[in-house]
Amino acid sequence: MSDGGPTQGAVLAVDIGGTHLRAGLVREDFTAHQVEIVSSLHILEVEDPSAALLAFVTDYLGRCTGGAPPLAISVGFPATVSRDRRTVLSATNIRSMQNLPIADFLEAALGVPALIDRDVNMVLRHDMNSLHVPRQGVTVGCYVGTGLGNAISINGEILVGRHGVAGELGHLPVHGLSLVCGCGNTGCIETVASGKYFAEMASRTFPGTPMGDVLPRYSNHPKVLEFLRYVAVAIASEVNILDPEVVILGGGVVQAHGFPRETLEADVRELARKPYPSEDITFLYSKGGQQAGVIGAGIYAWDALHAGLSPAAAASLAASRA
Ligand SMILES: [Zn+2]
């Protein structure tokens, strides 16, 4: 085969979500190939998630590449990740995902460089690439999915913080809120500014209305406006602190049909400091898609390979060209 087969010049990128796992081979042009979507429960809800992930990866490679190794493997987790990006620290409501040194484990088992990161960081990498956002400067991503996801890029580097847990905007404490968050605290903004809350509020407020019809029909309802306001409080807080070049908005709720983008943008401008940053906030919208997390994980791996990740990378590259 003249192009050397499917792993020639490809990294294996895996995006583990709360319900689904997506895997694909990402080439240097950031296109994904042989993407598979399976339930993620057999990885998350088991005694030994590392072994379960390795079993899936081995199986995938057997099916898709005849067992040939990729140049690297890169995995996004719905979890916090250590500052050195080697260990999954914790995931809300997933007991098995505690202090897993999974990058070292995968590297040893597969013999190729392994990288891991938080899932939203992978999505921001994808979005900055697909929306042609320059790496220079500060870019933030705010993703209203099940939770309120957040990622911050500074000159192309994801901000990780002292413990690796920077960018947890969903856990912005708001005095006066009474719901208990998945993190254990009371009053995190995510308890009222997330897809989980929106779905619960919508089924309570608009019984009988299909979820997909709520935003198109009721985008001016007080309960919907209140929800948007809380999302805007979170975004405006981050905008005030970081004065970003670009705010990327995405996630299932924001990308849903009928989502009132103008209302949310106006709320953020109203809440942000005057005159700047309020008067000049650039909003862009994630194109999302099923492959965003996979491609983002692929970009992360390719960036690392280009930066001369490790001798193993060179060896693997040499082997794939032999
Ligand atoms: Zn919280």
Residues whose N, C-alpha, C, O or C-beta is under 5 A from the ligand:
A	BS01	ZN	G170 H171 C181 C183 N185 C188
